[in-house]
Amino acid sequence: MPRLIAIIPARHAAARFPGKPLALISGKPMIQHVWDRCLEARTFDEVVIATDDGRIADAVKAFHGTVELTSPAHPSGTDRVAEVAQRRPGADDDVLVNVQGDEPAIHPEALWILGQAFKDPQVAMATLVRPLDEAERGNPNVVKVVRDQSGHALYFSRADLPFARDPKAGVPRWAHLGIYGYRRHTLLQLAALPPTALEQAESLEQLRALGHGIRILCCETKHRGQAVDSPADLPLAEAALLKLPKTYPP
């Protein structure tokens, strides 16, 4: 049976919020909250935090988490996850889930849903989507995704997609949640591929996978989460944490 491993990339030198993984939320560092959500999902064989900073590593050891130090040169979390996958022994069809280190209120059920997608051996890469709010259509910070009839991504964009020439068509609209699962061989392949023009134009690394022919299954969830991009988001994350179930499954 393939193993399911959650890897949480965490860097200290975030431009907008230096030291973000160590910011306290309800008395605990944010990275510990993400670790807790992964454990609460009851779907992973192992949870690992991947960081380039000794201060984060020390904090993880303090709450008895598993941590691996990675290169500070990685341009993205995907590259950091790939380094951990590359150095660890494992089967080609093992699943690595990249859980963003700034999502302390990610719902455990959303992580469980993503893990379930890999029961299908044909799934090489998967991510999460939720219904898009009407007010979000013009917001470039909310990434939109257009899917095919089987639920696979056709395109991701910061623009308002799809264009509704016929407003009566009632086309479903989806927002992307930036959490990915990959087969080990797919992740290593992806990390070795060059960026594409579309990826660079939209500043969306998932377009590298689509541009090189890697299919991405989009799994539906109703849960939104609350990313922390700046100190102003900390009270929002704390409020979101209070809405999570105390135990999962509830």
C-alpha positions in Angstrom: 0.0 0.0 0.0 1.4 3.5 -0.8 2.1 5.7 2.1 0.4 9.1 2.6 2.8 11.7 4.0 2.0 15.3 4.8 4.9 17.8 4.4 4.5 21.3 5.7 7.0 23.7 4.1 7.8 26.7 6.4 10.3 29.5 5.8 11.2 32.3 8.2 12.1 35.0 5.6 8.6 35.7 4.2 8.7 39.2 2.6 5.4 40.4 3.9 5.5 38.7 7.4 9.0 37.7 8.5 8.9 34.9 11.1 5.3 34.0 10.2 5.4 30.3 11.1 6.3 31.3 14.7 3.6 33.9 15.1 1.4 33.0 18.1 -2.2 32.1 17.6 -4.1 31.2 20.8 -0.8 30.7 22.6 0.8 28.3 20.1 3.0 29.0 17.1 1.2 28.9 13.8 3.2 26.0 12.5 2.0 23.9 15.4 -1.6 24.6 14.5 -1.0 23.3 11.0 0.7 20.2 12.4 -2.3 19.6 14.7 -4.7 19.9 11.8 -2.7 17.2 9.9 -2.9 14.9 12.8 -6.6 15.5 13.3 -7.3 14.5 9.7 -6.4 10.9 10.7 -5.3 10.2 7.1 -1.5 10.6 7.1 1.0 7.9 7.9 3.5 10.6 8.8 3.7 14.4 9.1 6.9 16.3 8.5 7.7 20.0 8.7 10.3 21.1 6.1 12.2 24.4 6.9 15.3 26.2 6.1 15.5 27.9 9.5 16.9 26.7 12.8 14.5 28.8 14.9 11.5 27.0 13.2 13.2 23.7 13.7 13.7 24.4 17.4 10.0 25.3 17.8 8.9 22.1 16.1 11.2 20.0 18.3 9.7 21.8 21.3 6.2 20.4 20.5 7.7 17.0 19.6 7.1 17.4 15.9 9.2 15.9 13.1 11.3 18.4 11.2 13.8 18.3 8.4 16.1 21.1 7.4 16.1 22.0 3.7 18.0 24.3 1.4 17.3 28.1 1.8 17.5 28.5 -2.0 14.2 26.9 -2.9 11.9 29.3 -4.9 8.7 27.6 -3.8 7.2 25.3 -1.2 6.9 22.6 -3.9 10.7 22.6 -4.3 11.1 22.3 -0.5 8.7 19.3 -0.4 10.5 17.7 -3.4 13.8 17.9 -1.5 12.3 16.0 1.4 10.8 13.4 -0.9 14.1 13.0 -2.8 16.2 12.3 0.3 13.7 9.9 1.9 13.3 6.3 0.7 9.8 5.5 -0.6 7.8 3.9 -3.4 7.1 5.8 -6.6 3.4 5.7 -5.9 3.7 7.1 -2.3 1.7 10.3 -1.9 3.2 13.5 -0.6 0.7 16.2 0.4 2.0 19.8 0.5 0.1 21.5 3.4 0.7 25.2 3.4 2.4 26.4 6.6 0.2 29.5 6.8 -3.1 27.7 6.9 -3.6 27.1 10.7 -7.4 26.7 10.4 -7.4 24.2 7.4 -10.3 21.9 8.2 -9.2 18.3 8.9 -12.0 17.0 6.6 -10.5 18.9 3.7 -7.2 17.1 4.2 -9.1 13.8 4.5 -10.9 14.5 1.2 -7.6 15.2 -0.6 -6.1 12.0 0.8 -9.1 9.9 -0.4 -8.5 11.0 -4.0 -5.4 8.8 -4.1 -7.3 5.6 -3.6 -7.6 5.8 -7.4 -4.2 4.6 -8.6 -4.7 6.7 -11.8 -4.6 10.0 -9.8 -1.1 11.5 -10.1 -1.8 14.9 -8.6 -4.8 16.4 -6.8 -5.8 19.6 -5.1 -8.8 21.2 -3.4 -11.5 23.6 -4.7 -14.5 25.3 -3.1 -17.4 27.2 -4.5 -16.5 30.7 -5.6 -18.4 33.6 -4.0 -19.8 36.1 -6.4 -17.9 38.9 -4.7 -14.6 37.1 -5.3 -14.9 37.0 -9.1 -12.8 40.2 -9.6 -10.3 39.5 -6.8 -6.9 38.4 -8.3 -5.8 37.1 -4.9 -8.5 34.4 -5.2 -7.4 31.9 -7.8 -10.1 30.5 -10.0 -10.1 27.1 -11.7 -12.1 25.7 -14.7 -12.6 22.0 -14.6 -13.5 19.3 -17.2 -16.4 16.9 -16.9 -14.3 14.4 -14.8 -13.2 17.1 -12.3 -9.7 17.6 -13.7 -8.3 21.2 -14.0 -8.4 22.8 -17.5 -6.9 26.0 -16.3 -6.1 28.1 -13.2 -6.2 31.9 -13.3 -6.4 35.1 -11.3 -8.9 36.4 -13.8 -12.7 36.0 -13.7 -13.1 32.6 -15.4 -15.0 31.3 -17.2 -16.4 34.2 -19.2 -20.2 33.9 -19.3 -21.4 35.1 -22.7 -24.8 33.6 -21.8 -25.5 34.6 -18.2 -28.3 32.0 -18.1 -25.9 29.2 -18.6 -25.4 28.8 -14.8 -21.8 27.6 -15.1 -20.3 26.5 -11.7 -17.4 28.7 -10.5 -14.7 27.4 -8.3 -12.0 28.9 -6.1 -8.7 27.1 -5.7 -7.3 26.1 -2.3 -3.5 25.9 -2.6 -3.0 22.5 -1.1 -1.6 19.7 -3.3 -1.1 16.0 -3.2 1.3 14.2 -5.6 2.6 10.8 -6.3 6.2 10.7 -5.4 7.3 10.2 -9.0 5.1 13.0 -10.2 6.4 15.5 -7.6 10.0 14.7 -8.5 9.2 15.1 -12.2 7.5 18.4 -11.6 10.3 19.8 -9.5 12.7 19.0 -12.4 10.7 20.7 -15.1 11.3 24.3 -16.3 8.7 27.0 -15.6 6.3 27.7 -18.4 5.3 31.1 -19.8 1.7 30.8 -18.4 3.1 29.9 -15.0 5.2 33.1 -15.0 2.5 35.3 -16.5 -0.1 34.3 -13.8 2.5 33.6 -11.0 0.8 30.2 -10.4 3.1 27.3 -10.1 0.3 24.7 -10.7 0.3 25.9 -14.3 3.7 24.2 -14.7 2.0 20.9 -14.2 -0.8 21.6 -16.7 1.7 23.0 -19.2 3.7 19.8 -19.1 0.7 17.5 -19.4 0.3 16.5 -15.8 -3.4 16.2 -14.9 -4.7 17.7 -11.7 -7.8 16.3 -10.1 -9.8 19.0 -8.3 -11.5 17.7 -5.2 -14.5 19.6 -3.9 -14.8 20.9 -0.3 -17.1 23.4 1.4 -14.4 24.4 3.8 -12.6 27.7 3.3 -9.7 27.9 5.8 -8.1 31.2 6.7 -4.6 31.9 5.3 -2.3 34.2 7.2 -0.5 36.6 4.8 0.1 39.5 7.2 -0.1 40.2 11.0 -3.6 41.6 10.4 -4.8 38.0 9.5 -3.9 36.6 12.9 -7.2 37.4 14.7 -9.1 36.1 11.6 -7.2 32.8 11.9 -7.9 32.7 15.6 -11.6 33.2 15.0 -11.6 30.5 12.3 -9.9 28.1 14.7 -12.8 28.5 17.1 -15.2 27.2 14.5 -13.4 23.9 13.9 -14.7 20.8 15.5 -13.0 19.8 18.8 -12.5 16.3 17.5 -12.6 14.9 14.0 -14.5 13.1 12.7 -17.1 15.1 14.7 
